[in-house]
Amino acid sequence: MPPRPWAGFWRGLAALSGGRGGPARIDDGSTLHRAAARRRGALLACVAASALGAGGLLLASQPPAVDEPLRWLQVGLFTLLFAWVAAGFVTALM
């Protein structure tokens, strides 16, 4: 990729949206593009499965609470943070 001088945030954004001076595109039918798409799909599937499994396990192991919205907030936050950690772990394995 050839170096280009910094044009500023707004001008760079306008150039990307207008198609002037944007990054070169890889052919959508290329082998590398398909391999990268499969890899991203596998990463997403592994992260989603592990995070949803951990969230479901936490939800099933907690006793029924008096304050249900707070319980759902805790499980949602746990699932989000678990997905973040799982994404790093699965990325390291790939």
N, C-alpha and C positions, 0 to 999 in steps of 0.2 A: 504494500500500500504506500503510495507516494505521500510524503508529508505535505500538508497544506497549512497556510497561516491561519491563526485564530481569527474568525470573522465576528465573533461575539455570539452570545446565546440566541438572541432573537433572529439575527440574520442567518445563523446556522440552522435554526429550526425552520425558518421560511424556506431555506434552500432544500432541506430534506423533504418538506411537504410539497414543494413545487416541483421536485424532481431535478432541480439544477444542482449539480455538484454532490449528489448523494452518493452513498457507498455503492460499490459495484455489487450486483446481485449474483448469487450462484444459481445456475440453471436448476429449476425445480425438479427436473428428472434425473439429476446426477446421483451417482451411487453414494457420494458423501452426504448429500442432503437427505436421502432416504435413511441412511445409517444413523445420522444425527437425530432424525425424527423418531426412529425406533428407540434410540437410547433415551431421549427425553420422555417418551411414553412409558418406558420401563421404569425410569426414575420416578415419574409421577405416580405410577401404579404402586410401586413399592412404598413410597412415602405415604400415600393415601391409605393403603391397607394397614400399615403399621400404626399410623396415627388414629385411624378409626377403630382399630382393634384395641388400642390402649385406652382410648376414650370410652369405648363400650365396656371394657373391663372395669374402669374406674366407676362408671355409672352403675354397673351391676353390683359392685362391692360396697357402695355407700348405702347406709340405711336411709329410708325415706326421711326427708327433712321437712321441717315446718315451713321453711322459706324456700319454696321450689325455684323461683327465679335466681336466687343466689347460688343454689346447687347447679343449675344449668350454666350459669356464668362461670363457675369454677371448672366444670367439666369442659366447657368450650375453650377457656383459656389454657387448661392443661393440654387439650388436644392440639391447639395451635402451637404451643411451645414444644410439645412432643414431635409434631411434624417438622418443626425447624431443626431440632436435634437429629431426627431421623434423616432429614435431607442431607445433612452433613455426613452422617454415617454412611448412607447409601452411596453418596458421591465418592467417598473415600474408597469404598469397595469397588466401584466401577473403574 
